[in-house]
Amino acid sequence: MGLFKLHKELVPTIRPTEIKSAMFRYRELIKFSTATATKSKSTIPKTLLQASLSHFSTASHPPASVAKPSGLGPTKPDEKPRVVVLGSGWAGCRLLKGLNPSLYEIVCVSPRNHMVFTPLLASTCVGTLEFRSVAEPIARIQPSISSAPGSYFFLANSTAVDTESHEVHCETVTDGTDTVDPWKFKISYDKLVIASGAQASTFGIHGVKEHAIFLREVHHAQEIRRKLLLNLMLSDVPGLPEEEKRRLLHCVVVGGGPTGVEFSGELSDFIRRDVHERYSHVKDYIHVTLIEANEILSSFDDRLRHYAIKHLTKSGVRLVRGIVKDVKPENLVLSDGSEVPYGLLVWSTGVGPSTFVNSLGLPKSPGGRIGIDEWLRVPTVQDVFSIGDCSGFLESTGKPVLPALAQVAERQGKYLANLLNKICKDGGGHAYGAKDMNLGDPFEYKHLGSMATVGRFKALVDLRQSKEAKGISLAGFVSWFIWRSAYLTRVVSWRNRFYVAINWLTTLVFGRDISRI
């Protein structure tokens, strides 16, 4: 009792009105803190991005009232000239590899920081190869972009080219809605190489972009793999109607070119060797259908085409000749009105000019590509070159437009790297410096042949320079061995060659990995 009285004397009595007043002030403090934190969160990323790009600004300390865009300004006469490469495909990366960093400041702008070894991309979809085995970082291809002063790689998209002021307009790549806003900047160039590639052709067919998966990037292969394995696991759920099970396990490939045929062959091999063993409950429901409007592998020898058709059919691939008119979420409609249900739809019908290429006010070759002359220059402007799938010879050159093949792009990149190195050594590296310079021999392309695997240790090798020419053409196991040997030597680095060889050996001994990660 004495302790209770002492406690009352020491602790003052708090009135109810004082409690309400304190709670009101506490709630107001929380609202203020939350608003301040939200404002800081939304502004900090953009502030950090501005700070990170500020050292590229052409102005040292612009006034706060004047918002000048960041970027790389023009090079000075006593500095190394700057080559800006747009793209990181076969053409752009072969060019980067061949450019001499002691002659040029090298800047690469691309929405991806790696090169994809596309001939082996289909093998990653079913687990024959790991994804990193077909991706080579650009910094390994041209180390100067991450170490040399004045040389950079920017993860960005090119939005416009100002050929009069020798500037490229760029916008940073963002991922999702919770990231920073795209940051726009400009890069001045002495020599510009447009190697931005092409995009998959949809021919304006409704629903293709929404429901089909292309096979051109590593993330496309990852999406195909996840979709395929998800459908396999869903189809094993008890009580699922048989019709729905057949739809989920029906894999449709549209396009009978080398990519479509190789993916169909890899997929049929995966079904026969791995699915039948590990998903025995649904092994009778999974099927592959290849749809082509004309003949599959039309650029190959007739004997090889017939061999491919026979082998694919024997492997369980259903070949359908038809034209797709409409793509719906669960089925596609052919020109004859028939409907084909699908659980996985892969679109591989060739490529066409990208939106960026179409937006450029440059001359175009047949097919909508950027028009170039015999030296891979855009003849109507100064210091602009174009290589790879986005370019094609102008009609005035008398040369046919080259096919969109990796070997064409790689050969153009190698030629242009040597040409630009020569131009700089002769004193024409800076803007307008090579206006009247003799560039030497023009670019000449000779076709080395075509190869394609059809699955199950079988492949096609056609070494003729054209479909009408005579030459060596092989099919079967020997061709499969040649196909693997050739691509193993063409993989960019020794690191990736080791990865590919180990993946092939692991798959042969233990089968494919079916983990859905």
C-alpha positions as CSV (number, residue, x, y, z in Angstrom):
1,M,0.0,0.0,0.0
2,G,2.9,2.3,0.8
3,L,4.5,1.5,-2.5
4,F,1.3,2.3,-4.4
5,K,1.0,5.7,-2.8
6,L,4.6,6.4,-3.6
7,H,4.1,5.4,-7.2
8,K,1.1,7.8,-7.5
9,E,3.1,10.7,-6.1
10,L,6.1,10.1,-8.4
11,V,4.1,9.4,-11.7
12,P,1.9,12.4,-12.7
13,T,-1.7,11.8,-13.7
14,I,-2.3,12.0,-17.5
15,R,-5.6,13.6,-18.5
16,P,-7.6,12.0,-21.4
17,T,-7.4,15.3,-23.3
18,E,-3.7,15.1,-23.2
19,I,-3.7,11.6,-24.5
20,K,-5.9,12.6,-27.5
21,S,-3.6,15.5,-28.3
22,A,-0.5,13.3,-28.2
23,M,-2.2,10.7,-30.5
24,F,-3.2,13.4,-33.0
25,R,0.4,14.7,-33.2
26,Y,1.7,11.2,-33.5
27,R,-0.6,10.4,-36.5
28,E,0.4,13.7,-38.2
29,L,4.1,12.8,-37.7
30,I,3.5,9.4,-39.4
31,K,1.7,11.0,-42.4
32,F,4.6,13.5,-42.8
33,S,7.2,10.8,-42.6
34,T,5.4,8.5,-45.1
35,A,5.0,11.3,-47.6
36,T,8.6,12.3,-47.3
37,A,9.8,8.7,-47.7
38,T,7.7,8.2,-50.8
39,K,8.9,11.4,-52.4
40,S,12.5,10.5,-51.6
41,K,12.1,6.9,-53.0
42,S,10.7,8.2,-56.3
43,T,13.4,10.8,-56.8
44,I,16.5,9.1,-55.6
45,P,16.8,6.5,-58.5
46,K,16.5,9.2,-61.1
47,T,19.0,11.5,-59.2
48,L,21.4,8.6,-59.0
49,L,21.0,7.9,-62.7
50,Q,21.6,11.5,-63.6
51,A,24.7,11.5,-61.4
52,S,26.0,8.4,-63.0
53,L,25.6,9.8,-66.5
54,S,26.8,13.3,-65.6
55,H,30.5,12.6,-66.4
56,F,29.5,12.0,-70.0
57,S,28.0,15.5,-70.3
58,T,29.5,17.9,-72.8
59,A,29.0,20.8,-70.3
60,S,31.1,20.9,-67.1
61,H,28.6,22.4,-64.7
62,P,25.4,23.6,-66.4
63,P,23.1,26.0,-64.5
64,A,20.3,24.3,-62.6
65,S,17.8,26.3,-64.8
66,V,19.2,24.9,-68.0
67,A,18.6,21.1,-68.4
68,K,21.1,19.9,-70.9
69,P,21.0,16.3,-71.9
70,S,24.0,14.1,-71.0
71,G,26.0,12.4,-73.6
72,L,29.4,12.1,-75.4
73,G,30.4,15.3,-77.2
74,P,32.4,15.5,-80.4
75,T,36.0,14.4,-80.3
76,K,38.8,16.9,-80.7
77,P,41.4,16.8,-83.5
78,D,44.1,15.8,-81.1
79,E,42.0,12.9,-79.7
80,K,41.3,9.5,-81.1
81,P,38.3,9.4,-83.4
82,R,35.2,7.6,-82.1
83,V,33.4,4.6,-83.7
84,V,29.8,4.1,-82.5
85,V,28.4,0.6,-83.1
86,L,24.7,0.1,-82.8
87,G,23.9,-3.6,-82.1
88,S,25.6,-6.7,-80.6
89,G,24.7,-9.4,-83.0
90,W,27.0,-11.4,-85.3
91,A,27.9,-8.4,-87.4
92,G,28.4,-5.9,-84.6
93,C,30.4,-8.2,-82.4
94,R,32.7,-9.3,-85.2
95,L,33.3,-5.7,-86.0
96,L,34.0,-4.9,-82.3
97,K,36.4,-7.8,-82.1
98,G,38.4,-6.5,-85.2
99,L,38.5,-2.8,-84.4
100,N,41.9,-1.6,-83.1
101,P,41.4,0.2,-79.7
102,S,44.7,2.0,-80.1
103,L,43.2,3.8,-83.2
104,Y,39.6,4.5,-82.1
105,E,37.4,5.2,-79.1
106,I,34.9,2.4,-79.4
107,V,31.4,2.8,-78.2
108,C,28.7,0.1,-78.4
109,V,25.0,0.8,-77.9
110,S,22.7,-2.3,-77.5
111,P,19.7,-3.5,-75.5
112,R,21.7,-6.6,-74.5
113,N,25.3,-6.9,-73.2
114,H,26.1,-10.2,-74.9
115,M,26.2,-11.9,-78.2
116,V,24.0,-14.9,-78.8
117,F,25.4,-17.9,-80.7
118,T,22.1,-18.5,-82.5
119,P,22.9,-21.8,-84.3
120,L,22.8,-23.5,-80.9
121,L,20.0,-21.6,-79.4
122,A,17.4,-24.3,-80.1
123,S,19.4,-26.8,-78.1
124,T,19.0,-24.7,-74.9
125,C,15.1,-24.9,-75.1
126,V,15.1,-28.6,-74.2
127,G,18.1,-28.7,-71.9
128,T,20.7,-30.1,-74.3
129,L,22.8,-27.0,-73.6
130,E,22.8,-24.4,-70.7
131,F,21.8,-20.9,-71.6
132,R,25.2,-19.4,-70.7
133,S,26.9,-21.7,-73.2
134,V,25.5,-19.7,-76.1
135,A,25.9,-16.2,-74.7
136,E,29.3,-14.3,-74.9
137,P,29.7,-11.0,-72.9
138,I,30.6,-8.1,-75.2
139,A,33.4,-7.1,-72.7
140,R,35.1,-10.4,-73.5
141,I,34.8,-9.8,-77.2
142,Q,36.2,-6.2,-77.0
143,P,37.8,-5.6,-73.6
144,S,38.5,-1.9,-74.3
145,I,34.9,-1.0,-73.9
146,S,35.2,-1.6,-70.1
147,S,38.7,-0.5,-69.6
148,A,40.0,2.1,-72.1
149,P,39.3,5.8,-71.6
150,G,36.7,7.1,-74.0
151,S,35.4,3.6,-74.9
152,Y,32.1,2.5,-73.4
153,F,29.2,0.1,-73.6
154,F,25.7,1.5,-73.0
155,L,22.7,-0.7,-72.3
156,A,20.3,1.4,-74.4
157,N,18.2,1.5,-77.5
158,S,18.9,3.8,-80.4
159,T,15.9,6.0,-81.2
160,A,17.2,8.3,-84.0
161,V,20.3,9.3,-86.0
162,D,21.1,12.9,-86.9
163,T,23.5,12.5,-89.8
164,E,24.0,16.3,-90.2
165,S,25.3,16.8,-86.7
166,H,26.8,13.3,-86.5
167,E,24.8,12.3,-83.4
168,V,23.0,9.2,-82.2
169,H,20.0,9.6,-79.9
170,C,19.7,6.9,-77.3
171,E,17.4,5.8,-74.5
172,T,18.3,3.5,-71.7
173,V,16.7,0.1,-71.3
174,T,14.4,-0.4,-68.4
175,D,13.1,-3.7,-66.9
176,G,9.6,-3.6,-65.6
177,T,7.5,-0.8,-64.1
178,D,9.3,-0.5,-60.8
179,T,12.6,0.7,-62.3
180,V,13.9,4.2,-63.1
181,D,12.4,6.2,-66.0
182,P,14.3,5.8,-69.3
183,W,17.2,8.3,-69.6
184,K,17.8,9.9,-72.9
185,F,21.2,10.9,-74.1
186,K,23.2,11.7,-77.3
187,I,26.5,10.3,-78.6
188,S,28.6,12.2,-81.2
189,Y,30.3,9.9,-83.7
190,D,33.1,10.2,-86.2
191,K,32.2,6.9,-87.8
192,L,28.8,5.2,-87.2
193,V,28.0,1.5,-87.9
194,I,24.4,0.5,-87.8
195,A,24.3,-3.3,-87.0
196,S,21.0,-3.4,-85.2
197,G,19.7,-6.6,-86.8
198,A,16.2,-7.3,-87.8
199,Q,13.0,-8.4,-86.1
200,A,10.8,-11.5,-86.5
201,S,8.3,-11.3,-89.4
202,T,4.7,-11.8,-88.4
203,F,3.2,-10.7,-91.8
204,G,0.6,-8.7,-90.0
205,I,-1.2,-11.9,-88.7
206,H,-3.4,-11.1,-85.8
207,G,-2.4,-12.6,-82.4
208,V,1.2,-13.7,-83.3
209,K,2.9,-11.2,-81.0
210,E,0.5,-11.8,-78.1
211,H,0.4,-15.6,-78.2
212,A,3.5,-17.0,-80.0
213,I,7.1,-17.2,-78.8
214,F,9.9,-16.3,-81.1
215,L,13.3,-18.0,-81.0
216,R,15.9,-15.2,-81.5
217,E,17.2,-14.3,-78.0
218,V,18.2,-16.2,-74.9
219,H,15.1,-15.0,-73.0
220,H,13.0,-16.5,-75.8
221,A,14.6,-19.9,-75.3
222,Q,14.1,-19.5,-71.5
223,E,10.4,-18.7,-72.0
224,I,9.9,-21.7,-74.3
225,R,11.6,-24.1,-71.9
226,R,9.5,-22.8,-68.9
227,K,6.3,-23.1,-70.9
228,L,7.1,-26.6,-72.2
229,L,7.9,-28.0,-68.7
230,L,4.9,-26.2,-67.2
231,N,2.6,-27.8,-69.7
232,L,4.1,-31.2,-69.0
233,M,3.5,-30.9,-65.3
234,L,0.0,-29.5,-65.6
235,S,-1.0,-32.3,-68.0
236,D,-0.2,-34.8,-65.2
237,V,-2.7,-33.4,-62.8
238,P,-5.5,-35.9,-62.0
239,G,-8.9,-35.2,-63.4
240,L,-7.8,-33.1,-66.3
241,P,-10.0,-33.7,-69.4
242,E,-8.3,-35.7,-72.1
243,E,-9.0,-33.0,-74.7
244,E,-7.3,-30.3,-72.6
245,K,-4.4,-32.7,-71.9
246,R,-3.8,-33.1,-75.7
247,R,-4.0,-29.4,-76.2
248,L,-1.4,-28.6,-73.5
249,L,1.0,-31.1,-74.9
250,H,0.7,-30.1,-78.5
251,C,3.8,-28.1,-79.6
252,V,3.3,-26.2,-82.9
253,V,6.2,-24.7,-84.8
254,V,5.4,-22.3,-87.6
255,G,8.2,-21.9,-90.2
256,G,10.1,-24.6,-92.0
257,G,13.5,-22.9,-92.2
258,P,16.7,-24.1,-90.5
259,T,15.6,-22.7,-87.1
260,G,12.2,-24.2,-87.2
261,V,13.5,-27.6,-88.4
262,E,16.3,-27.7,-85.9
263,F,13.9,-26.8,-83.0
264,S,11.4,-29.5,-84.2
265,G,14.2,-32.1,-84.3
266,E,15.5,-31.2,-80.9
267,L,12.0,-31.2,-79.4
268,S,11.2,-34.6,-80.9
269,D,14.5,-36.0,-79.6
270,F,13.7,-34.6,-76.2
271,I,10.2,-36.3,-76.2
272,R,11.6,-39.7,-77.3
273,R,14.6,-39.8,-75.0
274,D,13.4,-37.9,-71.9
275,V,9.7,-37.3,-71.8
276,H,8.8,-40.9,-72.5
277,E,11.0,-42.0,-69.6
278,R,10.2,-39.3,-67.0
279,Y,6.6,-38.5,-67.9
280,S,5.3,-41.9,-68.7
281,H,1.7,-41.0,-67.8
282,V,1.4,-38.5,-70.6
283,K,3.9,-39.8,-73.2
284,D,1.1,-40.8,-75.6
285,Y,-0.4,-37.3,-75.6
286,I,2.6,-35.1,-76.5
287,H,3.1,-34.3,-80.2
288,V,5.0,-31.8,-82.5
289,T,3.5,-30.2,-85.6
290,L,5.6,-28.2,-88.1
291,I,3.6,-25.8,-90.3
292,E,5.2,-24.4,-93.5
293,A,3.5,-22.5,-96.3
294,N,5.9,-23.9,-99.0
295,E,8.7,-26.5,-98.8
296,I,10.8,-27.0,-95.6
297,L,14.5,-26.1,-96.0
298,S,13.9,-24.6,-99.4
299,S,17.5,-23.5,-99.8
300,F,18.9,-27.1,-99.4
301,D,19.4,-29.8,-102.0
302,D,16.2,-31.7,-102.9
303,R,17.8,-35.0,-101.7
304,L,18.6,-33.4,-98.3
305,R,15.1,-32.0,-98.0
306,H,13.5,-35.4,-98.6
307,Y,15.8,-36.9,-96.1
308,A,14.8,-34.3,-93.5
309,I,11.1,-34.9,-94.2
310,K,11.5,-38.7,-93.8
311,H,13.5,-38.4,-90.6
312,L,11.3,-35.8,-88.9
313,T,8.2,-37.9,-89.8
314,K,9.8,-41.0,-88.4
315,S,10.6,-39.1,-85.2
316,G,7.0,-38.2,-84.7
317,V,6.9,-34.7,-86.1
318,R,3.7,-34.0,-88.1
319,L,4.4,-31.9,-91.2
320,V,1.5,-29.6,-92.4
321,R,1.6,-27.4,-95.4
322,G,-0.6,-24.4,-94.9
323,I,-0.8,-20.6,-94.2
324,V,-1.7,-19.3,-90.8
325,K,-4.4,-16.7,-91.0
326,D,-5.2,-16.0,-87.3
327,V,-3.7,-16.9,-83.9
328,K,-5.9,-17.3,-80.9
329,P,-5.0,-18.0,-77.2
330,E,-5.5,-21.7,-77.5
331,N,-5.6,-22.5,-81.2
332,L,-4.6,-21.1,-84.6
333,V,-6.6,-20.9,-87.8
334,L,-5.2,-22.0,-91.2
335,S,-6.1,-20.6,-94.6
336,D,-8.4,-23.6,-95.3
337,G,-10.4,-22.8,-92.1
338,S,-9.1,-25.7,-90.0
339,E,-8.1,-25.0,-86.4
340,V,-5.0,-26.3,-84.7
341,P,-5.1,-26.3,-80.9
342,Y,-1.7,-25.8,-79.2
343,G,-0.2,-25.5,-75.8
344,L,3.2,-24.1,-77.0
345,L,3.5,-22.0,-80.2
346,V,6.9,-21.2,-81.6
347,W,7.1,-18.7,-84.5
348,S,10.1,-18.9,-86.9
349,T,9.1,-17.5,-90.3
350,G,12.1,-15.3,-91.1
351,V,12.9,-11.7,-90.3
352,G,12.1,-8.2,-91.5
353,P,13.2,-4.6,-90.9
354,S,12.9,-3.4,-87.3
355,T,10.9,-0.3,-86.3
356,F,14.2,1.6,-85.8
357,V,15.4,0.8,-89.3
358,N,12.0,1.8,-90.8
359,S,12.2,5.2,-88.9
360,L,15.5,6.2,-90.4
361,G,15.4,8.6,-93.3
362,L,18.1,6.6,-95.2
363,P,17.8,5.0,-98.6
364,K,16.4,1.5,-98.6
365,S,17.3,-1.6,-100.5
366,P,14.7,-4.1,-101.8
367,G,12.9,-5.5,-98.7
368,G,13.1,-2.4,-96.6
369,R,16.7,-2.8,-95.4
370,I,19.2,0.1,-95.2
371,G,20.7,0.6,-98.6
372,I,24.5,0.3,-98.9
373,D,27.1,0.3,-101.6
374,E,30.0,-2.1,-102.3
375,W,32.0,-0.8,-99.3
376,L,29.1,-1.2,-96.9
377,R,28.6,2.6,-96.7
378,V,25.3,4.4,-96.8
379,P,26.1,6.5,-99.9
380,T,23.8,9.5,-99.3
381,V,25.4,10.5,-96.0
382,Q,29.0,10.8,-94.6
383,D,30.6,8.4,-92.2
384,V,27.7,6.0,-91.9
385,F,28.0,2.3,-92.5
386,S,25.5,-0.6,-92.1
387,I,26.1,-4.3,-91.8
388,G,24.2,-7.5,-90.9
389,D,20.5,-8.3,-91.3
390,C,19.5,-4.6,-91.3
391,S,21.4,-3.8,-94.5
392,G,21.2,-4.7,-98.2
393,F,22.9,-3.7,-101.4
394,L,21.2,-0.9,-103.3
395,E,19.8,-1.8,-106.7
396,S,22.3,0.6,-108.3
397,T,25.1,-1.7,-107.3
398,G,23.8,-4.5,-109.4
399,K,24.3,-7.0,-106.5
400,P,21.5,-9.1,-105.0
401,V,20.4,-8.6,-101.4
402,L,22.3,-11.1,-99.3
403,P,20.4,-13.6,-97.1
404,A,19.9,-12.9,-93.4
405,L,22.5,-15.4,-92.3
406,A,25.1,-15.4,-89.5
407,Q,27.9,-16.1,-91.9
408,V,27.0,-13.1,-94.0
409,A,26.9,-10.8,-91.0
410,E,30.2,-12.2,-89.6
411,R,32.0,-11.7,-92.9
412,Q,30.7,-8.1,-93.2
413,G,31.8,-7.3,-89.7
414,K,35.3,-8.7,-90.3
415,Y,35.6,-6.7,-93.6
416,L,34.4,-3.4,-92.1
417,A,36.7,-3.7,-89.1
418,N,39.7,-4.0,-91.5
419,L,38.4,-1.1,-93.6
420,L,37.9,1.2,-90.6
421,N,41.4,0.4,-89.3
422,K,42.8,1.2,-92.7
423,I,40.9,4.5,-92.9
424,C,42.2,5.6,-89.5
425,K,45.8,4.7,-90.4
426,D,45.5,6.7,-93.6
427,G,44.3,9.8,-91.6
428,G,40.6,9.6,-92.3
429,G,39.3,8.5,-88.9
430,H,37.7,11.8,-87.9
431,A,34.3,13.0,-89.2
432,Y,34.4,13.8,-92.9
433,G,38.0,12.7,-93.0
434,A,37.4,9.8,-95.5
435,K,35.3,11.8,-97.9
436,D,37.5,11.4,-101.0
437,M,39.6,8.5,-99.8
438,N,40.3,5.4,-101.8
439,L,38.8,2.5,-99.8
440,G,40.4,-0.3,-101.8
441,D,38.7,-3.6,-102.7
442,P,34.9,-3.7,-102.2
443,F,33.2,-6.4,-100.1
444,E,32.7,-9.8,-101.8
445,Y,30.6,-12.6,-100.3
446,K,31.0,-16.3,-101.1
447,H,28.6,-18.7,-99.6
448,L,30.3,-21.5,-97.6
449,G,27.3,-23.8,-97.4
450,S,24.5,-24.6,-95.0
451,M,24.0,-27.0,-92.1
452,A,21.0,-28.1,-90.0
453,T,20.4,-30.8,-87.5
454,V,17.2,-32.9,-87.6
455,G,17.7,-34.6,-84.2
456,R,18.7,-38.0,-83.0
457,F,22.4,-37.9,-84.3
458,K,21.3,-36.9,-87.8
459,A,22.1,-33.6,-89.7
460,L,22.3,-32.1,-93.1
461,V,25.4,-30.5,-94.7
462,D,25.1,-28.7,-98.0
463,L,28.4,-27.2,-99.1
464,R,27.2,-25.8,-102.4
465,Q,27.6,-22.1,-103.1
466,S,24.0,-21.9,-104.4
467,K,21.1,-24.2,-105.0
468,E,21.9,-24.5,-108.7
469,A,25.6,-25.1,-108.2
470,K,27.3,-28.5,-107.8
471,G,29.1,-29.5,-104.6
472,I,29.1,-31.8,-101.7
473,S,25.9,-32.6,-99.8
474,L,25.7,-35.1,-97.0
475,A,23.1,-36.4,-94.6
476,G,23.1,-38.7,-91.6
477,F,25.5,-39.4,-88.7
478,V,28.6,-38.1,-90.5
479,S,26.8,-34.9,-91.2
480,W,25.8,-34.7,-87.6
481,F,29.4,-35.1,-86.5
482,I,30.5,-32.4,-89.0
483,W,27.7,-30.1,-87.8
484,R,28.8,-30.4,-84.1
485,S,32.5,-30.1,-84.9
486,A,32.0,-27.0,-87.1
487,Y,29.8,-25.2,-84.5
488,L,32.1,-26.1,-81.6
489,T,35.0,-24.4,-83.4
490,R,32.9,-21.4,-84.3
491,V,31.8,-20.7,-80.7
492,V,33.3,-17.3,-79.8
493,S,35.5,-18.1,-76.8
494,W,37.4,-21.1,-75.4
495,R,35.3,-20.7,-72.2
496,N,32.1,-21.3,-74.2
497,R,33.6,-24.1,-76.2
498,F,34.4,-25.9,-72.9
499,Y,30.8,-25.3,-71.7
500,V,29.3,-26.6,-74.9
501,A,31.5,-29.7,-75.0
502,I,30.7,-30.5,-71.3
503,N,27.0,-30.0,-71.8
504,W,27.0,-32.3,-74.8
505,L,28.8,-35.0,-72.9
506,T,26.6,-34.6,-69.8
507,T,23.4,-34.9,-71.9
508,L,24.7,-38.0,-73.7
509,V,25.5,-39.8,-70.4
510,F,22.8,-38.5,-68.0
511,G,20.0,-37.2,-70.3
512,R,18.6,-33.7,-70.4
513,D,17.9,-31.7,-67.3
514,I,14.1,-31.2,-66.8
515,S,14.2,-28.8,-63.9
516,R,11.9,-25.8,-64.3
517,I,13.9,-22.9,-62.9
